[in-house]
Amino acid sequence: MQVTRFDDARRYDTPGHFEMAGLRLQGGEASATGGVSVSLSYFLPGGGAERAGSNTEKIYVVLDGEVTVTSDDGEATLEALDSCRLAPGEARSIANRGNVVATMLVVVVP
């Protein structure tokens, strides 16, 4: 078993993200997973991510606040405990249009 204590989670930067802080909980440098990574993203009001795609599947679960995710399929505003899946190669942007810090659990699957 590999445990990551929240106090020991390391911050990481993600290209194309702004007014956002991420903490790696599992995967990457945090633990030896089969490529899956789990992190927390904190988006300040006005923060987000530029439109981009990647070759990985992503699952977003909003834990607090709200974020708007926009893809070619449309736009969805996710509130606490709402989630969405993005397929590999699916371009998306993220925006925190509210006045509260949004907290999102991010699962990235290779």
C-alpha positions, -999 to +999 in steps of 0.1 A: +000+000+000+012+035-009-003+062+012+000+099+003-008+121+032-024+154+022+003+173+040+029+155+019+012+160-015+035+179-039+024+209-060+028+206-097+024+230-126+004+222-157+010+240-190-019+260-203-035+264-168-038+297-151-048+309-116-047+272-107-027+251-082-025+214-084-015+188-058-006+152-069-022+126-047-013+094-066+007+086-097+036+106-111+061+112-084+036+104-056+033+067-061+040+038-085+007+034-103+000+018-137+001+053-153-031+065-136-027+098-118-051+114-092-047+151-083-065+180-068-068+212-087-077+245-071-090+271-095-091+307-083-120+329-094-112+337-131-088+307-133-090+279-157-073+260-185-068+270-222-085+248-248-063+218-254-065+180-258-043+152-248-039+115-256-052+105-221-087+100-208-097+124-180-123+124-153-132+156-135-151+155-102-159+189-087-157+188-049-164+225-041-174+256-061-181+252-098-163+251-131-174+253-166-160+228-190-163+235-227-156+210-255-168+204-291-199+187-275-209+220-258-206+236-224-214+221-189-212+239-156-202+214-130-211+220-093-202+200-062-201+163-068-209+166-105-184+149-128-175+146-165-154+123-187-132+135-215-121+110-241-085+108-253-079+136-279-111+155-268-102+192-266-116+211-237-113+244-218-120+250-181-132+282-165-141+292-129-166+320-136-176+323-099-162+341-069-154+310-049-122+288-053-132+257-071-118+223-060-117+195-085-105+159-083-087+150-116-082+114-126-060+109-157-059+075-173-033+066-200 
